[in-house]
Every structure is written in C-alpha cells, then in structure tokens.
Amino acid sequence: MAFLRSVLHAAWMLLTVVPWGIYMVVSSHWRNSTQLWWMAVRWVSWAVAGARVILGIQVRVTGMDNLPLGQTSPAILLVKHQSTFETFLMPTLMPHPLAYVFKRELLRVPFFGWAMGRLDMIHIDRGLRAQAFNRVVEQGKRLLAQGIWIIIFPEGTRIPRGQKGTYKHGGTRLAVETGAPVIPIAVTSAKVWPRKAFIKRAGVVDVAIGKPIPSQGREPDELMREVEAWIESEMRRLDPDAYI
C-alpha cells in the first residue's frame, strides 16, 4: 500500500509541476517577484496537500509565536534537513516570502528548476566559495531589507534519520554580516519521507520553531554551535526512537 501511495503521489507531483512550471515562466514576464512567490507557494501547498491526502502525512507545528512580527522584520531560518518534504513545507508555514540559498545546478531541473529561476532567490556556484559567499551577503542584505526571509539548511544536504551532519557557519556568517536574528527549526520529516527514498509512509512530521537568536556582537562559529545544540536537542525530543 505504501508503494502504491508513493506512486500516486509521484504522479500527482509530475502532473502538477509541468503546467505550474510553464505558467511561472510565462507569468514572469508581467508579474513582480512577490506575485511570483505566492504563485510558487500555491504549488508547494498542492505538494503538501498531496502528501497529506495520498500519503497520509500530517504536520504538527509548535513555536509559530516565535516568528518575528512586522512586515519588514528580518530573519534567517536555519532548518534541519532530512528530506525534500521540508523544502516544500516551509513556504506554506511562513508569513513572509522566503529566499532559499541553493546550488545553481538545481536551475537545470526541468519545470521545477525553470520556475525557481524566476524567483528572487540566491543560487550559488559551490566551486567559487569566496565569491559565492560575497554573493550571498550582497543579495541577502537586499532581500532582508524587503522583508524577505532567508532560509538555509546549515548541514548542506539531507541527513539520514537519527544522524547529524556538519553544521556549516555560512548562515550565521550572513546573520552577523546583516544583523538579522537566526531562527533554528527542527523537522522530523525522515520518519515518513526518508532521505533519497521513493517509498513514503503515513505518519506525523513535527516542526519545532525556536526563539530568534540575536546575531549582533556574536561570532559565526559560536552562534552556529548554539543553533546546532538547540536543533539537535529538539530532534532528540521530537523523535527519541531515532536516537536510541
């Protein structure tokens, strides 16, 4: 049954992403970046709804009251990364447009990547590390000033359930450079949507949003250690079976 549901959900994703991707590319010629963002949120909400209806994946969120208030209040979201699911989920939860920091290669993915290329996000060339970070800071300052929140997966890649990757300090470096607070977020998506797995399972994904951590006067490494400690302790609280 799980295999059949996964096939149906994959079909749902494919059937919806093709017209959406085309519509995003065409619409980019006359819509502004904010309008395009909320068009993108509409599609990821379909993906999340499909996961709920077809796969039986429910979402339980705590800490929404920790998100900054105000139309232009800055924030940098540092999110635990276990599967593709949180990539779709985060835009549906947040009251602000988000700008993902992602590798440029994703822009070549048919339809999905083409649509992402029309959004005001930060795509980087990992082969040019110094120049890549300068680009992140330059664009990050501009986006944060517009009320767009930056979202980064500090481990850099999807991490198997019950494991911890290397937390890279790019996100906290950006926070220190811009003065924006960081918001740590724990996500237990691998319980139902394992890393690189086709078959998904029914269950509950817990999302815990931490309180904003000020970045002013902090060192990036030390700030990232605080973020890492909070996220990993929350992961053990939310998914204790994975850490036995």
C-alpha positions in Angstrom: 0.0 0.0 0.0 2.8 2.4 0.8 4.4 1.7 -2.6 1.1 2.4 -4.4 0.5 5.6 -2.5 4.1 6.7 -3.3 3.5 6.1 -7.0 0.2 8.1 -6.9 1.9 11.0 -5.1 4.8 11.0 -7.6 2.2 11.1 -10.4 0.4 14.0 -8.6 3.7 15.9 -8.3 4.6 15.3 -12.0 1.1 16.2 -13.3 1.0 19.5 -11.3 4.7 20.6 -11.7 4.6 20.7 -15.5 1.8 23.2 -16.0 2.9 25.1 -13.0 6.4 25.4 -14.2 5.3 26.6 -17.6 2.8 29.1 -16.0 5.6 30.5 -13.8 8.0 31.1 -16.7 5.3 32.7 -18.8 3.9 34.8 -15.9 7.4 36.1 -15.0 7.1 38.5 -18.0 4.4 40.6 -16.4 4.2 39.7 -12.7 6.5 41.1 -10.0 8.6 38.9 -7.6 6.1 39.0 -4.8 3.3 37.8 -7.0 5.5 35.1 -8.4 6.4 33.9 -4.9 2.8 33.4 -3.8 2.2 31.6 -7.1 5.0 29.3 -6.1 3.6 28.8 -2.7 0.3 27.7 -4.3 2.1 24.8 -6.0 4.1 23.7 -2.9 0.9 23.8 -1.0 -0.5 21.3 -3.5 2.5 19.1 -2.9 2.0 19.2 0.9 -1.8 18.6 0.5 -1.0 15.7 -1.8 1.3 14.2 0.8 -1.5 14.6 3.4 -4.3 13.1 1.3 -2.4 10.5 -0.7 0.5 9.5 1.6 -1.2 10.2 5.0 1.5 12.6 6.2 0.3 15.0 8.8 2.2 18.1 10.1 2.3 19.3 13.7 3.9 22.7 14.3 5.0 24.3 17.5 6.6 27.7 18.1 4.8 29.7 15.4 4.6 32.5 18.0 8.4 32.7 18.0 8.5 34.1 14.5 9.3 37.9 14.3 6.4 40.3 13.8 6.4 43.1 11.4 6.2 43.3 7.6 9.9 44.0 7.2 11.3 42.3 10.3 14.4 40.4 9.2 15.0 36.7 9.9 17.4 33.9 8.8 15.8 30.5 9.1 18.3 27.6 9.8 16.4 24.4 9.3 17.2 20.7 9.9 17.3 18.9 6.6 16.2 15.3 6.4 14.2 15.1 3.1 12.6 17.1 0.3 9.4 17.4 2.3 10.6 20.4 4.4 11.7 22.2 1.2 8.0 22.2 0.2 6.6 22.7 3.6 8.4 25.8 4.9 6.9 28.2 2.4 3.4 27.1 3.4 4.1 27.8 7.0 5.9 31.2 6.9 4.1 34.6 6.7 6.9 36.1 4.7 8.3 35.3 1.3 11.4 33.1 1.6 14.7 33.1 -0.4 16.4 29.8 -0.4 20.2 29.6 -0.7 20.8 26.7 -3.1 23.3 25.4 -5.6 23.0 26.7 -9.2 22.7 23.2 -10.7 19.1 22.9 -9.5 18.1 25.6 -12.1 18.6 22.9 -14.7 15.9 20.6 -13.4 13.0 20.7 -15.9 10.0 22.8 -15.0 10.8 22.9 -11.2 14.2 24.5 -11.7 13.0 26.7 -14.5 10.3 28.1 -12.2 12.8 28.6 -9.3 15.0 30.6 -11.7 12.1 33.1 -12.0 12.0 33.7 -8.2 14.2 36.2 -6.3 16.4 33.6 -4.6 20.1 33.1 -4.0 21.7 30.5 -6.2 25.4 29.9 -5.8 28.3 28.3 -7.6 29.9 26.0 -5.0 33.1 25.9 -6.9 33.7 29.7 -6.2 33.5 29.7 -2.4 34.7 33.2 -1.6 32.7 34.8 -4.5 29.7 32.6 -3.6 29.6 33.9 0.0 30.0 37.5 -1.2 27.0 37.0 -3.5 25.0 35.6 -0.5 25.8 38.6 1.6 25.1 41.1 -1.2 21.7 39.6 -2.1 20.9 38.7 1.5 21.1 42.3 2.6 18.8 43.4 -0.3 16.3 40.7 0.3 16.1 41.1 4.1 15.6 44.9 3.6 12.5 44.0 1.5 11.0 41.8 4.3 12.1 38.5 2.6 13.4 35.9 4.9 16.5 33.8 4.1 16.2 30.1 4.5 19.3 27.9 4.8 19.9 24.2 5.5 23.1 24.5 7.6 24.1 20.8 7.1 24.1 21.5 3.4 22.5 18.2 2.4 19.8 15.8 3.5 20.8 13.8 6.6 19.5 10.3 7.5 17.2 10.0 10.4 18.9 9.9 13.7 22.2 11.3 12.4 23.8 14.7 12.5 25.7 16.4 9.6 28.4 19.0 9.8 26.8 22.4 10.6 28.4 24.9 8.3 28.5 28.5 9.5 27.5 30.3 6.3 24.1 31.1 7.7 25.4 32.6 10.9 28.1 34.5 8.9 25.3 36.0 6.9 23.4 36.8 10.1 26.4 38.5 11.7 27.0 40.5 8.5 23.4 41.7 8.2 22.5 41.9 11.9 19.4 39.7 11.3 18.4 37.2 14.0 18.6 33.5 13.3 15.7 31.2 13.9 16.5 27.5 14.5 14.0 25.0 13.2 13.9 21.2 13.9 12.0 18.9 11.4 11.4 15.2 11.8 10.5 14.5 8.1 12.6 11.4 7.8 10.2 9.4 9.9 7.8 9.4 6.9 9.9 10.6 4.0 13.3 9.1 4.2 16.3 10.6 2.5 16.5 9.7 -1.2 13.7 7.1 -0.7 10.9 6.7 -3.2 8.5 4.9 -0.8 7.0 7.2 1.8 5.0 6.3 4.9 2.0 7.7 6.7 2.7 9.5 10.0 3.3 12.8 11.6 6.1 15.3 10.8 6.9 17.5 13.8 8.2 21.0 13.2 9.6 23.0 16.2 10.4 26.7 15.7 12.9 28.1 18.2 13.0 31.6 19.5 15.0 34.2 17.5 18.7 34.3 18.5 20.3 37.7 18.1 23.4 37.8 15.9 24.8 41.3 16.7 28.1 41.1 18.5 28.4 37.3 18.0 31.0 35.2 16.3 29.6 33.0 13.5 31.1 29.7 14.8 29.9 30.3 18.3 26.4 31.3 17.1 26.2 28.2 14.9 27.2 26.0 17.9 24.2 27.4 19.8 21.9 26.8 16.8 23.2 23.2 16.4 22.8 22.5 20.1 19.2 23.7 20.0 18.2 21.8 16.8 19.8 18.5 17.8 18.3 18.6 21.3 14.9 19.2 19.8 15.4 16.4 17.3 16.0 14.0 20.2 13.0 15.3 22.0 10.7 15.1 18.9 12.0 11.7 17.6 13.6 9.9 20.5 13.3 6.4 18.8 15.8 7.6 16.2 18.5 8.3 18.7 18.4 5.1 20.9 
